[in-house]
Amino acid sequence: MASHARNPWERRFCFTLPFLMRAASATLRVTPWGGGNPDAFRHIILQDLLAVLGGFVGALRVPEKWVPGRLDLLANSHHIMHVVVVYAVYHLHQGAVLDLVWLSGKTSCPLADAQSIL
């Protein structure tokens, strides 16, 4: 659907439903019917906030809007968006690891404990 959008804002709005689903699942985590490691909730929220921030930076075309022609090859909004989204994926990973350890019933990740010894 995003590939058939006529402008950048329509492409971004194609991701509204998946974002709302993520918001609903994050809300469910804090109810008695939800689950997951409570420490992972911070990573879940940061992941979504960073993804939205990356989308806005890309859509607004900041900073090249302020200094036209000087940021065509480096540090333009597209590059900044990719860096922010990679950082969002880092938080996705951290939250998933905490949830997987929580699901296993162990108190910590054995591999992380082994690496801390080295």
Buried (B, 14 or more C-beta within 10 A) or exposed (E): EEEEEEEEEEBBBBBEEEBEEBEEEBEEBEEEEEEBBEEBBEBBBBBBEBBBBBBBBBBEBBBBEEEEEEBEEEBBBEBBBEEBBEBBEBBBEBBBBBBBBBEEEEEEBEEEEEEEEE
